[in-house]
Amino acid sequence: MKQFYGRRAYVQSAGIRNDMEIDGFAVAVCDELGVELGRHRTRSFEEMRDWGDDLAQFDLIIALSPASQRHALELTRTSHVAVEYWPIMDPTGLAEGRDAKLAAYRMTRDQIRKRMIDRFGPPQH
């Protein structure tokens, strides 16, 4: 998102849990597009709050799983924050072998990229 739209919007990435490492396949396929995830770390909604990010200050939360959508809706039920669910394929465990796994992760990456362009317009360079 930041690579496509720069500082047009304040963006944070969060999920339900923060106890997971960034998946190496996700790092590899994003690196193909010049998106560097290697230094990215997972964080939870609660961790964002603890660090001073109030979800009520955001205009939009995009959930990529039904569980994160439910959690976001619960956390923002008294706020005027829009929550959108983008049904994106979860590539983990879909394929055997490195090449097949990379192909599945590329499909997921491309689904997210298409949804961003459909929602926010072409990337700004």
Beta strands, then each sheet from edge to edge (+ up, - down):
strand 1: 60-63
strand 2: 82-85
sheet 1: 1+ 2+
end
